[in-house]
């Protein structure tokens, strides 16, 4: 068990963002988390990387518990996580190479190790020729691939992808989903939040549904045809 939510609720004032969540995620899974806007998907992600904490219950991620974690251990936990957002969040004043390299540079990796890892990732996502470009010079799909490379550069155990195709057209979205599937095939646990789970090929993931802060029972791919 890599991640567990044990009777977790999160309230903001008196508004329940999540209520009584029971969830386990095993190492190497591809989990698709769907639901309407405001259902609690982003809140659940924030609890995983402990940018927020439960009002009640316990979240455990890779051995770190939300009720026991020390402030100094938060950075250790977050090194195990890669996060991809809908709006890319690339640094506009940095090149593609520098955006991808940033997590390794912050962690104190040697320049040689940084170059080797970044060049390898850029080759994998077929953007080596864009390494000196700036974000505003890239297409939306290219920006999201760079964001995924940045999230993967430090070899995370878990990749959280929060609506990564929300700003992309269908063809580019398909390319991004295939990249996430390839990352999962190498052993990384992937949790994808999306409003449209049908973009994930049938049989490649486990599907859960959030509605008004409540986690529905797992449903099959065919079950999503009725949502």
Phi, psi and omega per residue, in radians:
X1 nan 2.125 -3.112
X2 -1.661 -0.676 -3.121
X3 -2.323 2.417 2.995
X4 -2.475 2.460 2.987
X5 -1.981 2.125 -3.073
X6 -1.993 1.684 3.127
X7 0.904 0.914 -3.014
X8 -1.590 2.297 2.984
X9 -2.249 2.571 3.052
X10 -2.372 2.055 3.131
X11 -1.936 2.498 2.975
X12 -2.005 1.948 -2.885
X13 0.998 -2.025 3.107
X14 -1.913 0.125 -3.103
X15 -1.578 2.170 -3.114
X16 -1.467 1.895 3.047
X17 -1.338 -0.660 3.070
X18 -2.457 2.509 3.133
X19 -2.393 2.210 2.976
X20 0.919 0.861 -3.102
X21 -1.443 2.183 2.993
X22 -2.060 2.082 -3.044
X23 -2.702 2.391 2.970
X24 -2.239 2.499 3.093
X25 -2.239 2.224 -3.128
X26 -1.586 2.712 3.092
X27 -1.033 2.313 3.110
X28 1.535 0.007 3.127
X29 -1.297 2.729 2.871
X30 -2.015 1.925 -3.093
X31 -1.928 2.233 3.083
X32 -1.850 2.126 -3.118
X33 -1.948 1.980 -3.075
X34 -2.034 2.954 3.126
X35 2.644 2.850 -3.113
X36 -1.204 2.900 3.063
X37 -1.009 2.341 -3.135
X38 1.489 0.127 -3.093
X39 -1.317 -0.355 3.137
X40 2.068 0.145 -3.086
X41 -1.098 -0.830 -3.128
X42 -1.161 -0.652 3.078
X43 -1.065 -0.743 3.110
X44 -1.061 -0.724 3.089
X45 -1.087 -0.752 -3.135
X46 -1.088 -0.588 3.094
X47 -1.226 -0.562 3.123
X48 -1.174 -0.785 -3.135
X49 -1.573 0.110 3.050
X50 0.991 0.694 2.883
X51 -1.436 -0.167 3.068
X52 -2.583 2.869 -3.074
X53 -2.295 2.665 -3.115
X54 -1.120 2.583 2.935
X55 -1.249 -0.639 3.037
X56 -2.598 2.757 -3.102
X57 1.540 -3.122 -3.042
X58 -2.320 2.337 2.965
X59 -1.873 2.277 3.070
X60 -2.142 2.239 -3.103
X61 -2.310 2.025 3.081
X62 0.867 0.723 3.084
X63 1.582 -0.130 3.122
X64 -1.733 2.232 -3.122
X65 -1.815 2.420 -3.101
X66 -1.130 -0.445 -3.108
X67 -1.559 -0.073 -3.091
X68 -2.251 -0.238 -3.011
X69 -1.100 2.391 3.083
X70 -1.553 2.676 -3.113
X71 -0.963 -0.658 -3.126
X72 -1.211 -0.308 -3.139
X73 -1.558 -0.184 -3.113
X74 -1.052 -0.715 3.131
X75 -1.158 -0.598 3.091
X76 -1.133 -0.736 3.078
X77 -1.079 -0.814 -3.022
X78 -1.221 -0.354 3.029
X79 -1.191 -0.335 3.121
X80 -1.491 -0.107 -3.035
X81 -2.045 2.471 2.904
X82 -2.025 2.463 -3.070
X83 -2.252 2.297 3.110
X84 -2.122 2.319 -3.086
X85 -1.954 2.851 3.111
X86 -1.096 -0.634 -3.033
X87 -1.731 0.384 2.988
X88 1.215 -0.951 3.117
X89 1.036 0.679 3.002
X90 -1.385 2.682 3.117
X91 -1.478 2.035 -2.969
X92 -1.121 -0.486 -3.077
X93 -1.569 0.032 -3.141
X94 -1.960 2.586 3.106
X95 -1.257 2.987 3.057
X96 -0.965 -0.849 3.140
X97 -0.986 -0.832 -3.068
X98 -1.199 -0.603 3.075
X99 -1.096 -0.793 -3.125
X100 -1.205 -0.640 -3.074
X101 -1.275 -0.372 -2.947
X102 -0.906 -0.847 -3.118
X103 -1.048 -0.633 3.116
X104 -1.231 -0.671 3.113
X105 -1.125 -0.731 3.116
X106 -1.102 -0.626 -3.136
X107 -1.353 -0.115 3.076
X108 1.532 0.347 3.096
X109 -1.156 2.677 -3.126
X110 -1.231 2.630 3.104
X111 -0.942 -0.661 3.132
X112 -1.132 -0.771 3.123
X113 -1.132 -0.673 3.117
X114 -1.086 -0.866 -3.126
X115 -1.033 -0.794 -3.109
X116 -1.052 -0.834 -3.103
X117 -1.190 -0.765 -3.101
X118 -1.172 -0.782 3.115
X119 -1.056 -0.683 3.125
X120 -1.106 -0.790 -3.137
X121 -1.165 -0.738 -3.138
X122 -1.104 -0.593 3.070
X123 -1.172 -0.693 -3.133
X124 -1.117 -0.635 -3.123
X125 -1.667 0.165 3.051
X126 1.047 0.753 3.106
X127 -2.256 0.401 3.114
X128 -1.000 -0.631 -3.102
X129 -1.243 -0.173 -3.124
X130 -1.837 0.193 -2.989
X131 -1.096 -0.455 -3.135
X132 -1.731 0.069 3.137
X133 -1.419 2.809 3.078
X134 -1.814 2.732 -3.066
X135 -0.891 -0.692 -3.083
X136 -1.185 -0.222 3.121
X137 -1.601 -0.014 -3.084
X138 -1.830 2.719 2.979
X139 -1.296 2.934 3.112
X140 -1.049 -0.731 3.130
X141 -1.134 -0.693 3.101
X142 -1.139 -0.716 3.116
X143 -1.076 -0.711 -3.129
X144 -1.218 -0.618 3.066
X145 -1.130 -0.669 3.057
X146 -1.114 -0.735 3.123
X147 -1.085 -0.671 3.096
X148 -1.173 -0.732 3.096
X149 -1.055 -0.743 3.099
X150 -1.060 -0.712 -3.139
X151 -1.163 -0.483 -3.065
X152 -1.689 -0.126 -2.938
X153 -1.105 -0.530 -3.101
X154 -1.692 0.354 3.096
X155 0.985 0.999 -3.121
X156 -1.196 2.707 3.069
X157 -1.386 -0.579 -3.071
X158 -2.234 2.354 3.022
X159 -1.997 2.104 3.067
X160 -1.758 2.139 -3.129
X161 -2.100 1.878 -3.036
X162 -1.719 1.725 -3.122
X163 0.882 0.924 -3.026
X164 -1.216 -0.269 3.138
X165 -1.873 0.155 -3.032
X166 -1.077 -0.490 -3.118
X167 -1.862 0.274 -3.028
X168 -2.035 2.676 3.096
X169 -1.344 2.905 -3.011
X170 -0.999 -0.735 -3.110
X171 -1.146 -0.753 3.128
X172 -1.214 -0.650 3.089
X173 -1.014 -0.715 3.128
X174 -1.068 -0.700 3.119
X175 -1.131 -0.717 3.138
X176 -1.153 -0.742 3.109
X177 -1.090 -0.720 3.111
X178 -1.099 -0.639 3.087
X179 -1.119 -0.739 3.108
X180 -1.119 -0.689 3.103
X181 -1.129 -0.688 3.109
X182 -1.135 -0.708 3.081
X183 -1.052 -0.745 3.113
X184 -1.127 -0.641 3.138
X185 -1.134 -0.384 3.096
X186 -1.460 -0.037 3.056
X187 1.984 -0.144 3.131
X188 -1.317 2.337 3.034
X189 -1.282 2.240 -3.118
X190 -2.072 2.262 3.008
X191 -2.091 2.057 -3.067
X192 -1.964 2.117 3.001
X193 -1.669 2.254 -3.097
X194 -2.675 2.605 3.046
X195 -1.485 -0.178 -3.084
X196 -2.327 1.499 -3.109
X197 -1.196 -0.211 -3.108
X198 -1.192 -0.244 3.119
X199 -1.337 -0.152 3.089
X200 -1.627 2.194 -3.129
X201 -0.979 2.412 -3.134
X202 -1.018 2.452 3.065
X203 1.491 0.021 -3.087
X204 -1.810 -0.091 -3.019
X205 -2.662 2.927 2.954
X206 -1.759 2.451 -3.013
X207 -2.050 2.295 3.053
X208 -2.239 2.773 -3.054
X209 -2.301 2.205 3.071
X210 -1.815 2.357 3.092
X211 -2.516 2.046 3.114
X212 0.934 0.712 3.067
X213 1.468 0.000 -3.138
X214 -1.924 2.396 -3.141
X215 -1.605 2.115 3.137
X216 -1.363 2.845 3.053
X217 -1.061 2.636 3.070
X218 -0.949 2.427 3.114
X219 -2.126 2.708 3.113
X220 -1.377 2.938 3.047
X221 -0.965 -0.782 -3.138
X222 -1.080 -0.551 3.133
X223 -1.084 -0.511 -3.140
X224 -1.203 -0.311 3.113
X225 -1.189 -0.303 -3.131
X226 -1.723 -0.085 -3.105
X227 -1.312 nan nan
